[in-house]
């Protein structure tokens, strides 16, 4: 499978950022913490530009029906939410006055419905 086939065809330009498409919040935060500020800024800029189109596209699906390349795109959108703190608030991927990321363990990441996209 090529990297571009991991995304819907009209979002193939986001392929350089596939490493950000972690399936869990813990994974997305870990990626944010181990990325440089420059890497974070490149991802942030790309997703800020393409995010609205991605969300409009994904809005055509029921959340629990999003899978495959569409799920990868959703994970990129979710990663933007994590990365935005680095760029907009902290200007540092490892800010000094916050809990270390390994201490932040959201319980919903281990909840089965979180990985299926189910709604309550």
MOBELGI-V518215 format. One line per field, one symbol per residue. phi: phi as a letter, one per 40 degrees, with the letter a starting at -180 (. if undefined). psi: psi as a letter, one per 40 degrees, with the letter a starting at -180 (. if undefined). Layout:
phi = ???
psi = ???
This chain:
phi = .cccccbddcbcccdcbdcccccbcccccccccccccccccccdccccccddccccccccbcdcccafdccccccccccdcccccdccbcfacbccbbcddcccbccccccdccccgcbc
psi = hiddeeiidefdeedeeddefieidddddddddeiidddddddddddddeddddddddeeiideehibddddddddddddddddddddddfhegidfiiideehghdedehdddeeeii.
